[in-house]
Amino acid sequence: MLVLSRKKNEVIVIDRNIRVTVVKIVGNKVRLGIEAPRQVSVDRLEVSERKNGGSRNGSR
């Protein structure tokens, strides 16, 4: 797992076409904005697990 530090409004780029922006930080919560092509599925892990019948596709 790659661990990166970012401040509010800073961006992480994944594979040149996915941008993850730190939108807001309040206490121990971070709000992220994700820009990705429509064909890329973006879900929280718990939503992805429900969609996939409990498999952990979000873990490496």
Secondary structure, DSSP 8 states (H G I E B T S, - for coil): -------TT-EEEETTTEEEEEEEEETTEEEEEEE--TTS----HHHHHHHTTT--TT--
